[in-house]
Each structure stands twice: as structure tokens, then as C-alpha cells.
Amino acid sequence: QVQLVESGGGLVQPGGSLRLSCAASGSIFSLYVMGWYRQAPGKQRELVATINKVGSTNYADSVKGRFTISKDNAKNTVYLQMNSLKPEDTAVYYCLYSGYSIAKFDYWGQGTQVTVSS
């Protein structure tokens, strides 16, 4: 089992910045991908960004150039730096840890609210 603890959400004005953190603990896999998804009211959960163990990243087109995903392997922590935030970025942000062994195992964080509003 992998436990995820998220932090860093909140209320910010348009154009502002926030940084989300997600710390993983428990049975850490040797191969894994960590990432952030978000879900706005009335919408499906969508990919924001992912990063694998060697640091390869993937971003949704809507956040490219504004958001940066990074990780600290020693702390098993992934970060999402969000700059130039827009009202449409408002959502609950979820951390995902996907571990790979004989199969793929997904673990989700509890979610953290990000609200972009003036």
C-alpha cells in the first residue's frame, strides 16, 4: 500500500501562483509515475501533469508553460508549481501514484481544493 498526503491548495487571485505537494509513503515501487489530476464541478477528472522516476514529464495542453511538475526522490514527493493561474484552473486537484510491478497499481490522494477568483 502507498499513502499519499497532499498539501498546498487554497484561494488565489487570477495571475497568482500556488505550489502543491504530494508526499508518498509506504510500499514504494521501484518503477512508478506520479502526477496530478483535477476535477472541476460537473466535469470529468482530467490529467494535469505527470512525472516518472527518471524525470520525464507530460503536461496537459491547457497548463503548458504555466505549470511545472517536479519531484524529490529522496522525499518521495512530487510538486506542482502553478503560475499565471486562471479561473478555469479552479478544481479539486488529486495526486496519483502509479506503481508498476507484475501489474499497475494506482493510489489516489484525498484531493486539495484550488480556487482562482478575484
C-alpha positions as CSV (number, residue, x, y, z in Angstrom):
1,Q,0.0,0.0,0.0
2,V,1.1,3.6,-0.7
3,Q,-0.3,6.5,1.2
4,L,-0.4,10.0,-0.3
5,V,-0.6,13.3,1.6
6,E,-1.3,16.4,-0.4
7,S,-0.9,20.0,0.7
8,G,-0.8,23.5,-0.8
9,G,-4.2,24.2,-2.1
10,G,-6.1,27.4,-1.4
11,L,-7.6,30.6,-2.8
12,V,-5.6,32.8,-5.1
13,Q,-6.4,35.7,-7.4
14,P,-6.1,35.3,-11.2
15,G,-2.5,35.6,-12.3
16,G,-1.3,34.3,-8.9
17,S,0.7,31.2,-8.0
18,L,0.4,28.2,-5.8
19,R,2.5,25.1,-5.2
20,L,1.0,21.8,-4.4
21,S,2.9,19.0,-2.7
22,C,2.2,15.2,-2.6
23,A,4.3,13.0,-0.3
24,A,4.2,9.3,-0.8
25,S,4.9,6.7,1.9
26,G,4.5,3.0,2.5
27,S,5.5,0.3,-0.1
28,I,7.2,2.5,-2.7
29,F,7.7,0.8,-6.1
30,S,11.0,0.7,-7.9
31,L,9.1,1.8,-11.1
32,Y,6.5,4.5,-10.7
33,V,4.8,7.5,-12.2
34,M,3.4,10.3,-10.1
35,G,1.1,13.0,-11.3
36,W,-1.7,15.5,-10.7
37,Y,-5.2,15.3,-12.0
38,R,-8.0,17.8,-11.4
39,Q,-11.8,17.7,-11.3
40,A,-13.9,20.8,-11.7
41,P,-17.6,20.8,-10.6
42,G,-19.7,19.0,-13.2
43,K,-16.7,17.8,-15.2
44,Q,-14.7,14.7,-15.5
45,R,-11.3,14.3,-13.8
46,E,-8.5,15.3,-16.2
47,L,-4.8,14.9,-16.4
48,V,-2.8,17.9,-15.4
49,A,0.8,16.7,-15.4
50,T,2.8,13.5,-14.7
51,I,6.5,12.7,-14.0
52,N,8.2,9.4,-13.9
53,K,11.1,8.2,-11.8
54,V,13.8,9.4,-14.2
55,G,12.1,12.8,-14.5
56,S,10.3,12.6,-17.8
57,T,7.3,14.9,-17.8
58,N,4.0,15.2,-19.5
59,Y,1.5,18.1,-19.4
60,A,-2.0,18.9,-20.5
61,D,-2.0,21.5,-23.2
62,S,-4.1,23.8,-21.0
63,V,-1.3,24.1,-18.5
64,K,1.8,24.0,-20.6
65,G,4.1,27.0,-20.0
66,R,2.3,27.8,-16.7
67,F,2.6,24.7,-14.5
68,T,5.7,22.8,-13.7
69,I,5.8,19.3,-12.1
70,S,8.9,18.3,-10.2
71,K,9.9,15.7,-7.7
72,D,12.3,15.0,-4.8
73,N,13.2,11.3,-5.0
74,A,14.7,11.3,-1.5
75,K,11.5,12.5,0.0
76,N,9.2,10.6,-2.4
77,T,7.5,13.9,-3.0
78,V,6.1,15.4,-6.2
79,Y,5.3,19.1,-6.6
80,L,3.2,21.1,-8.9
81,Q,4.2,24.8,-9.3
82,M,1.2,26.6,-10.7
83,N,1.8,30.1,-12.1
84,S,-0.4,32.5,-14.0
85,L,-3.4,30.9,-12.6
86,K,-6.8,31.4,-14.3
87,P,-10.3,31.0,-13.0
88,E,-10.7,27.9,-15.2
89,D,-7.9,26.2,-13.2
90,T,-10.4,26.1,-10.2
91,A,-10.8,22.4,-9.3
92,V,-10.0,19.8,-6.8
93,Y,-6.5,18.6,-7.5
94,Y,-5.7,14.9,-6.9
95,C,-2.3,13.3,-6.6
96,L,-1.9,9.9,-8.3
97,Y,0.9,7.4,-7.7
98,S,1.0,4.6,-10.2
99,G,3.3,1.7,-9.3
100,Y,4.4,-0.9,-11.7
101,S,5.4,-4.5,-10.9
102,I,3.5,-7.5,-12.2
103,A,0.6,-5.1,-12.8
104,K,-0.2,-1.4,-12.5
105,F,-1.4,-0.2,-9.1
106,D,-3.0,3.2,-8.7
107,Y,-3.2,5.2,-5.5
108,W,-5.0,8.5,-5.2
109,G,-4.6,11.3,-2.7
110,Q,-7.6,12.8,-0.9
111,G,-7.6,15.9,-3.1
112,T,-6.9,19.6,-2.4
113,Q,-9.1,22.5,-3.5
114,V,-7.6,25.2,-5.7
115,T,-9.8,28.2,-6.2
116,V,-8.8,31.0,-8.6
117,S,-11.0,34.0,-8.0
118,S,-10.9,37.8,-7.5
